[in-house]
């Protein structure tokens, strides 16, 4: 079942993903090509490389639901649902739990902004997208089958910190993200994979 879902997860570059199926989900689309119209779009926070109104418009239809935080919501139009960390909602049959995403030792993503990570449940399989986050205490409470973790450092976790996060979260599959566009490159993803060799299955996805 997890492998079936992995087949439907496409990395769109940076922190962007598309999950295809009965419900088409996009997460933080940024500088994407045209693609299937979205049923659900999740936006983690308001920085331009995560909340891109131009990219949202490329995939948005009349009944697309956007789930995001209050600052991003001001940039977007349509059926926009504002949430904070710690909320639960169901959209198009997808169960979503919002979690905190913030920096510990830098100031790019303050905890006080209430920016978001997302845990989605699809056919009983949980996927965790951290948003732009450091290794934070809340990760010790997260239970997920698949974890999408940033690895480029500077604004988010370094590869070594992402390894530590993965060992705390203990997903069955970990996928590195947040590299190759604004900052970081595939070397960061490879360092992350090497750090978890023999412990957690790491999948480095090709950009769609």
Beta strands, then each sheet from edge to edge (+ up, - down):
strand 1: 9-13
strand 2: 16-19
strand 3: 25-27
strand 4: 40-42
strand 5: 65-68
strand 6: 79-82
strand 7: 88-91
strand 8: 94-100
strand 9: 116-122
strand 10: 125-129
strand 11: 146-150
strand 12: 173-177
strand 13: 201-202
sheet 1: 1+ 2- 3+ 4+ 5+ 6+
sheet 2: 7+ 8- 9+ 10- 11- 12- 13-
end
